[in-house]
Amino acid sequence: MPIGPYSPCPGGTGKKVKFCCPNLLGELQKIQRMLEGEQYQACLRHVEQLEKTNPDQACLLSIKTLLLRIHERFDDARRTAIRFLEKHPDNPIALAESALLAAIDQEGHQAMPLILRALRAATELHPRVYQAMDAIRQMLAADGHFMAARALATLQVNVCREDRSPVEFLLQLNASPNVP
């Protein structure tokens, strides 16, 4: 869906673009086209240019963190996520990105407090927060933290009934003789 003035800010602020970052509307539309065209490197360069005149904008920090993760530049992504969280401490995307990076850096269970904070901070569930929940659930299961993975899967089932993967995960988990 194209970004317009009344679209939600892609930075997770809970505001419409018109009330959050109206000066970036045209740039956000350009960024969206680059993302849709999978022009990730060009998009990252563009976001970094925009940051020079629009430092600490939630939408730019959100997109930059995502792009750095796509490029597997995890140290840079971590630094950006830290800055994002410092400037926007109650932003659900900043919290979800921090949770994802914590799960990548450490074990999945280190991400749980951050993803729970992201869920509490969200006025409505942002797709990036849900995607982080899903990735963290998978990491938790891979690390053998089945109870935490089960808790996230149960929460996923309750917030998004259309997604069958958490239901399938719960069924497999319940049927597994290796899970206490």
Backbone as CSV, one residue per row, in Angstrom:
resi,resn,N_x,N_y,N_z,CA_x,CA_y,CA_z,C_x,C_y,C_z
1,MET,0.852,-1.172,0.000,0.000,0.000,0.000,0.898,1.236,0.000
2,PRO,0.633,2.181,-0.894,1.498,3.358,-0.962,1.405,4.209,0.307
3,ILE,2.517,4.849,0.606,2.567,5.730,1.777,1.985,7.079,1.388
4,GLY,1.036,7.535,2.173,0.424,8.836,1.964,0.455,9.617,3.271
5,PRO,-0.044,10.833,3.267,0.005,11.653,4.475,-0.768,11.050,5.650
6,TYR,-1.767,10.224,5.349,-2.562,9.639,6.430,-2.192,8.184,6.710
7,SER,-1.099,7.738,6.127,-0.577,6.400,6.423,0.116,6.437,7.779
8,PRO,0.148,5.303,8.478,0.908,5.265,9.736,2.394,5.486,9.453
9,CYS,3.057,6.195,10.336,4.496,6.410,10.195,5.194,5.052,10.221
10,PRO,6.090,4.786,9.278,6.790,3.498,9.276,7.781,3.346,10.427
11,GLY,7.923,4.393,11.220,8.827,4.329,12.362,8.181,3.831,13.634
12,GLY,6.890,3.495,13.579,6.227,2.938,14.746,5.820,3.952,15.799
13,THR,5.699,5.217,15.412,5.349,6.256,16.387,3.875,6.223,16.781
14,GLY,3.055,5.548,15.967,1.620,5.535,16.227,0.908,6.740,15.639
15,LYS,1.662,7.621,14.997,1.081,8.816,14.372,0.993,8.617,12.869
16,LYS,0.175,9.429,12.239,0.119,9.462,10.782,1.331,10.246,10.285
17,VAL,1.779,9.942,9.071,2.940,10.615,8.491,2.752,12.126,8.542
18,LYS,1.543,12.589,8.261,1.251,14.028,8.235,1.575,14.706,9.566
19,PHE,1.439,13.975,10.663,1.653,14.551,11.983,2.987,14.154,12.611
20,CYS,3.721,13.298,11.941,4.978,12.804,12.500,6.178,13.292,11.694
21,CYS,6.155,13.029,10.410,7.304,13.359,9.561,6.824,13.826,8.183
22,PRO,6.007,14.889,8.140,5.448,15.325,6.856,6.508,15.782,5.856
23,ASN,7.631,16.283,6.359,8.705,16.737,5.478,9.384,15.574,4.754
24,LEU,9.143,14.348,5.196,9.776,13.172,4.595,8.831,12.338,3.733
25,LEU,7.612,12.831,3.497,6.627,12.033,2.770,7.156,11.568,1.408
26,GLY,7.662,12.479,0.610,8.183,12.102,-0.703,9.350,11.137,-0.601
27,GLU,10.202,11.359,0.384,11.356,10.472,0.579,10.913,9.090,1.042
28,LEU,9.904,9.039,1.894,9.395,7.744,2.356,8.770,6.967,1.197
29,GLN,8.118,7.681,0.288,7.559,7.020,-0.888,8.678,6.451,-1.760
30,LYS,9.752,7.217,-1.911,10.913,6.747,-2.684,11.551,5.527,-2.005
31,ILE,11.694,5.593,-0.688,12.256,4.477,0.076,11.392,3.235,-0.085
32,GLN,10.083,3.411,-0.031,9.186,2.272,-0.185,9.367,1.618,-1.552
33,ARG,9.497,2.429,-2.594,9.713,1.868,-3.934,11.037,1.099,-3.993
34,MET,12.077,1.643,-3.344,13.366,0.949,-3.324,13.253,-0.383,-2.588
35,LEU,12.544,-0.388,-1.456,12.375,-1.628,-0.701,11.589,-2.657,-1.504
36,GLU,10.532,-2.204,-2.166,9.736,-3.119,-2.988,10.563,-3.683,-4.135
37,GLY,11.493,-2.883,-4.667,12.360,-3.329,-5.749,13.610,-4.051,-5.255
38,GLU,13.685,-4.278,-3.937,14.817,-4.956,-3.292,16.147,-4.272,-3.597
39,GLN,16.101,-2.954,-3.679,17.307,-2.146,-3.879,17.820,-1.715,-2.508
40,TYR,18.231,-2.693,-1.728,18.542,-2.455,-0.326,19.783,-1.582,-0.116
41,GLN,20.813,-1.792,-0.903,22.033,-1.008,-0.730,21.780,0.459,-1.079
42,ALA,21.113,0.703,-2.186,20.790,2.082,-2.578,19.868,2.726,-1.549
43,CYS,18.951,1.955,-1.041,18.022,2.462,-0.031,18.770,2.841,1.240
44,LEU,19.708,2.019,1.662,20.494,2.314,2.851,21.288,3.607,2.660
45,ARG,21.919,3.764,1.509,22.661,5.008,1.234,21.729,6.213,1.282
46,HIS,20.541,6.063,0.729,19.569,7.159,0.719,19.137,7.517,2.151
47,VAL,18.867,6.521,2.949,18.471,6.763,4.345,19.600,7.457,5.097
48,GLU,20.830,7.021,4.887,21.969,7.647,5.565,22.134,9.106,5.133
49,GLN,21.838,9.423,3.871,21.874,10.819,3.413,20.780,11.633,4.116
50,LEU,19.598,11.059,4.206,18.479,11.758,4.855,18.735,11.992,6.338
51,GLU,19.461,11.081,6.955,19.765,11.224,8.386,20.589,12.480,8.674
52,LYS,21.367,12.915,7.716,22.207,14.095,7.925,21.370,15.344,8.191
53,THR,20.218,15.441,7.539,19.348,16.605,7.741,18.159,16.305,8.647
54,ASN,17.924,15.033,8.926,16.794,14.611,9.773,17.270,13.603,10.812
55,PRO,18.185,14.011,11.680,18.723,13.042,12.642,17.650,12.570,13.635
56,ASP,17.759,11.324,13.981,16.926,10.718,15.025,15.439,10.637,14.695
57,GLN,15.085,10.725,13.414,13.692,10.511,13.004,13.386,9.026,13.154
58,ALA,12.298,8.695,13.811,11.941,7.296,14.049,11.814,6.512,12.751
59,CYS,11.214,7.120,11.731,11.020,6.382,10.475,12.359,6.019,9.840
60,LEU,13.314,6.933,9.864,14.615,6.653,9.266,15.404,5.636,10.090
61,LEU,15.349,5.750,11.405,16.045,4.785,12.262,15.459,3.382,12.102
62,SER,14.153,3.317,11.974,13.479,2.029,11.784,13.919,1.366,10.485
63,ILE,13.893,2.126,9.407,14.261,1.586,8.097,15.746,1.244,8.063
64,LYS,16.567,2.087,8.659,18.013,1.839,8.657,18.343,0.553,9.418
65,THR,17.726,0.353,10.565,17.977,-0.859,11.339,17.593,-2.099,10.532
66,LEU,16.445,-2.043,9.886,15.997,-3.158,9.048,17.000,-3.432,7.929
67,LEU,17.431,-2.392,7.246,18.360,-2.561,6.126,19.710,-3.109,6.586
68,LEU,20.181,-2.643,7.720,21.454,-3.148,8.244,21.346,-4.629,8.597
69,ARG,20.194,-5.035,9.135,19.988,-6.459,9.422,19.939,-7.268,8.131
70,ILE,19.276,-6.737,7.101,19.204,-7.434,5.814,20.606,-7.668,5.265
71,HIS,21.479,-6.682,5.439,22.858,-6.790,4.958,23.767,-7.536,5.933
72,GLU,23.180,-8.032,7.020,23.908,-8.762,8.065,25.055,-7.940,8.647
73,ARG,24.835,-6.655,8.734,25.783,-5.751,9.385,25.276,-5.554,10.817
74,PHE,25.402,-6.605,11.602,24.768,-6.650,12.915,25.362,-5.651,13.902
75,ASP,26.654,-5.375,13.837,27.238,-4.369,14.739,26.651,-2.995,14.459
76,ASP,26.553,-2.634,13.190,25.954,-1.349,12.821,24.468,-1.321,13.176
77,ALA,23.790,-2.438,12.943,22.365,-2.521,13.285,22.172,-2.351,14.784
78,ARG,23.049,-2.974,15.569,22.958,-2.860,17.029,23.149,-1.409,17.466
79,ARG,24.152,-0.733,16.900,24.385,0.679,17.258,23.178,1.546,16.883
80,THR,22.619,1.289,15.717,21.452,2.053,15.279,20.250,1.757,16.171
81,ALA,20.063,0.509,16.519,18.944,0.139,17.400,19.097,0.769,18.777
82,ILE,20.323,0.826,19.275,20.567,1.470,20.570,20.197,2.945,20.500
83,ARG,20.631,3.610,19.429,20.298,5.031,19.263,18.788,5.221,19.105
84,PHE,18.166,4.339,18.331,16.722,4.362,18.124,16.001,4.252,19.463
85,LEU,16.426,3.318,20.283,15.798,3.097,21.586,16.082,4.246,22.551
86,GLU,17.273,4.831,22.483,17.586,5.982,23.340,16.707,7.181,22.994
87,LYS,16.514,7.425,21.711,15.722,8.584,21.265,14.225,8.336,21.358
88,HIS,13.814,7.086,21.248,12.389,6.730,21.247,12.185,5.512,22.151
89,PRO,12.290,5.681,23.480,12.321,4.539,24.401,11.042,3.697,24.457
90,ASP,9.921,4.258,24.063,8.671,3.500,24.106,8.179,3.111,22.723
91,ASN,9.052,3.194,21.744,8.674,2.872,20.376,8.680,1.352,20.193
92,PRO,7.545,0.770,19.787,7.487,-0.694,19.669,8.458,-1.264,18.635
93,ILE,8.726,-0.537,17.545,9.668,-1.056,16.550,11.088,-0.993,17.086
94,ALA,11.427,0.077,17.795,12.763,0.165,18.398,12.968,-0.984,19.379
95,LEU,11.953,-1.288,20.154,12.034,-2.385,21.118,12.109,-3.739,20.404
96,ALA,11.310,-3.900,19.348,11.317,-5.168,18.607,12.653,-5.388,17.907
97,GLU,13.206,-4.339,17.309,14.515,-4.463,16.653,15.593,-4.801,17.683
98,SER,15.536,-4.156,18.835,16.502,-4.445,19.898,16.362,-5.884,20.369
99,ALA,15.130,-6.365,20.460,14.883,-7.752,20.862,15.452,-8.725,19.834
100,LEU,15.217,-8.445,18.566,15.745,-9.312,17.513,17.261,-9.376,17.551
101,LEU,17.887,-8.233,17.707,19.351,-8.195,17.744,19.888,-8.882,18.998
102,ALA,19.173,-8.741,20.110,19.578,-9.457,21.330,19.491,-10.958,21.105
103,ALA,18.453,-11.398,20.412,18.293,-12.824,20.137,19.379,-13.325,19.188
104,ILE,19.775,-12.503,18.247,20.843,-12.883,17.314,22.180,-12.935,18.042
105,ASP,22.430,-11.936,18.896,23.717,-11.828,19.596,23.879,-12.859,20.701
106,GLN,22.798,-13.105,21.413,22.862,-13.977,22.580,21.913,-15.132,22.331
107,GLU,21.375,-15.646,23.367,20.343,-16.665,23.204,18.984,-15.983,23.145
108,GLY,18.029,-16.674,22.562,16.704,-16.111,22.372,16.031,-15.603,23.627
109,HIS,16.297,-16.248,24.768,15.594,-15.848,25.993,15.985,-14.447,26.451
110,GLN,17.128,-13.925,26.001,17.533,-12.556,26.355,16.632,-11.518,25.677
111,ALA,15.948,-11.936,24.629,15.085,-11.028,23.874,13.696,-10.882,24.491
112,MET,13.315,-11.805,25.351,11.944,-11.812,25.876,11.527,-10.514,26.564
113,PRO,12.328,-9.952,27.476,11.874,-8.710,28.117,11.656,-7.574,27.119
114,LEU,12.497,-7.504,26.092,12.354,-6.435,25.093,11.124,-6.635,24.215
115,ILE,10.874,-7.865,23.791,9.709,-8.087,22.937,8.420,-7.893,23.735
116,LEU,8.439,-8.231,25.011,7.254,-7.981,25.849,7.024,-6.485,26.037
117,ARG,8.107,-5.725,26.201,7.979,-4.261,26.260,7.429,-3.714,24.955
118,ALA,7.866,-4.266,23.826,7.367,-3.824,22.520,5.866,-4.064,22.418
119,LEU,5.421,-5.204,22.900,3.992,-5.515,22.854,3.189,-4.584,23.760
120,ARG,3.737,-4.268,24.927,3.039,-3.348,25.838,3.006,-1.933,25.270
121,ALA,4.057,-1.546,24.535,4.146,-0.181,23.997,3.265,0.020,22.769
122,ALA,2.912,-1.062,22.101,2.156,-0.949,20.849,0.687,-0.638,21.122
123,THR,0.195,0.413,20.479,-1.239,0.693,20.569,-2.008,-0.275,19.675
124,GLU,-1.397,-0.646,18.562,-1.880,-1.748,17.741,-0.654,-2.487,17.236
125,LEU,-0.816,-3.750,16.968,0.327,-4.594,16.644,0.889,-4.242,15.271
126,HIS,2.099,-3.733,15.255,2.787,-3.393,14.015,3.347,-4.686,13.410
127,PRO,3.297,-4.839,12.086,3.827,-6.057,11.463,5.284,-6.355,11.837
128,ARG,6.103,-5.329,12.024,7.509,-5.562,12.388,7.616,-6.168,13.784
129,VAL,6.719,-5.797,14.681,6.721,-6.372,16.027,6.302,-7.842,15.939
130,TYR,5.298,-8.125,15.139,4.854,-9.510,14.983,5.950,-10.360,14.346
131,GLN,6.623,-9.831,13.337,7.715,-10.563,12.691,8.839,-10.844,13.684
132,ALA,9.118,-9.875,14.546,10.150,-10.078,15.577,9.712,-11.181,16.535
133,MET,8.434,-11.175,16.924,7.919,-12.236,17.797,8.138,-13.603,17.164
134,ASP,7.833,-13.695,15.879,7.951,-14.972,15.183,9.404,-15.436,15.130
135,ALA,10.314,-14.532,14.783,11.737,-14.894,14.705,12.276,-15.294,16.080
136,ILE,11.884,-14.563,17.096,12.357,-14.859,18.459,11.794,-16.196,18.930
137,ARG,10.537,-16.463,18.591,9.945,-17.770,18.948,10.765,-18.902,18.335
138,GLN,11.133,-18.751,17.077,11.918,-19.788,16.406,13.304,-19.932,17.048
139,MET,13.921,-18.811,17.414,15.231,-18.865,18.061,15.142,-19.520,19.435
140,LEU,14.085,-19.203,20.168,13.890,-19.812,21.488,13.752,-21.326,21.371
141,ALA,12.964,-21.762,20.408,12.771,-23.198,20.221,14.091,-23.869,19.830
142,ALA,14.846,-23.218,18.955,16.131,-23.784,18.530,17.121,-23.869,19.692
143,ASP,17.016,-22.920,20.643,17.898,-22.919,21.812,17.414,-23.842,22.922
144,GLY,16.227,-24.474,22.725,15.702,-25.384,23.733,14.891,-24.708,24.825
145,HIS,14.523,-23.453,24.631,13.688,-22.731,25.608,12.218,-22.887,25.190
146,PHE,11.714,-24.114,25.389,10.407,-24.466,24.862,9.255,-23.738,25.547
147,MET,9.368,-23.492,26.841,8.271,-22.818,27.542,8.129,-21.376,27.058
148,ALA,9.249,-20.681,26.892,9.194,-19.308,26.393,8.693,-19.290,24.946
149,ALA,9.150,-20.243,24.137,8.686,-20.330,22.750,7.190,-20.620,22.704
150,ARG,6.743,-21.502,23.595,5.309,-21.818,23.667,4.502,-20.576,24.059
151,ALA,5.018,-19.809,25.009,4.314,-18.595,25.438,4.181,-17.601,24.283
152,LEU,5.260,-17.407,23.532,5.185,-16.488,22.390,4.241,-17.018,21.319
153,ALA,4.289,-18.315,21.045,3.400,-18.895,20.040,1.938,-18.738,20.451
154,THR,1.654,-18.950,21.724,0.284,-18.781,22.216,-0.169,-17.337,22.050
155,LEU,0.713,-16.414,22.355,0.396,-14.993,22.168,0.168,-14.688,20.687
156,GLN,1.006,-15.246,19.822,0.833,-15.036,18.382,-0.528,-15.535,17.907
157,VAL,-0.934,-16.704,18.389,-2.227,-17.258,17.998,-3.350,-16.307,18.414
158,ASN,-3.210,-15.703,19.584,-4.253,-14.810,20.078,-4.308,-13.467,19.357
159,VAL,-3.182,-13.004,18.829,-3.187,-11.682,18.181,-3.339,-11.759,16.668
160,CYS,-3.057,-12.920,16.076,-3.157,-13.035,14.614,-3.639,-14.433,14.251
161,ARG,-4.922,-14.586,14.191,-5.511,-15.907,13.947,-5.274,-16.404,12.518
162,GLU,-4.941,-15.499,11.597,-4.724,-15.903,10.208,-3.406,-16.643,10.008
163,ASP,-2.434,-16.396,10.864,-1.116,-17.010,10.728,-1.170,-18.416,11.315
164,ARG,-0.957,-19.407,10.468,-1.040,-20.800,10.897,0.266,-21.321,11.491
165,SER,1.392,-20.640,11.263,2.678,-21.195,11.718,2.775,-21.332,13.239
166,PRO,2.272,-20.382,14.052,2.344,-20.628,15.497,1.458,-21.790,15.946
167,VAL,0.325,-21.981,15.281,-0.560,-23.097,15.613,0.147,-24.413,15.294
168,GLU,0.758,-24.469,14.119,1.491,-25.679,13.729,2.660,-25.931,14.686
169,PHE,3.332,-24.862,15.090,4.427,-25.010,16.047,3.917,-25.587,17.361
170,LEU,2.798,-25.069,17.860,2.233,-25.566,19.121,1.824,-27.026,19.009
171,LEU,1.247,-27.403,17.879,0.856,-28.802,17.684,2.080,-29.710,17.675
172,GLN,3.135,-29.295,16.982,4.366,-30.091,16.949,4.994,-30.169,18.338
173,LEU,4.987,-29.054,19.030,5.571,-29.011,20.374,4.814,-29.934,21.324
174,ASN,3.498,-29.881,21.266,2.685,-30.727,22.145,2.813,-32.202,21.817
175,ALA,3.075,-32.523,20.558,3.187,-33.929,20.144,4.613,-34.487,20.332
176,SER,5.571,-33.631,20.583,6.947,-34.082,20.665,7.233,-34.806,21.982
177,PRO,7.793,-36.006,21.888,8.135,-36.732,23.119,9.399,-36.171,23.779
178,ASN,10.131,-35.320,23.070,11.376,-34.755,23.593,11.200,-33.471,24.389
179,VAL,9.978,-32.957,24.405,9.711,-31.707,25.121,9.019,-32.017,26.429
180,PRO,9.587,-31.564,27.526,8.960,-31.864,28.826,7.615,-31.168,28.977
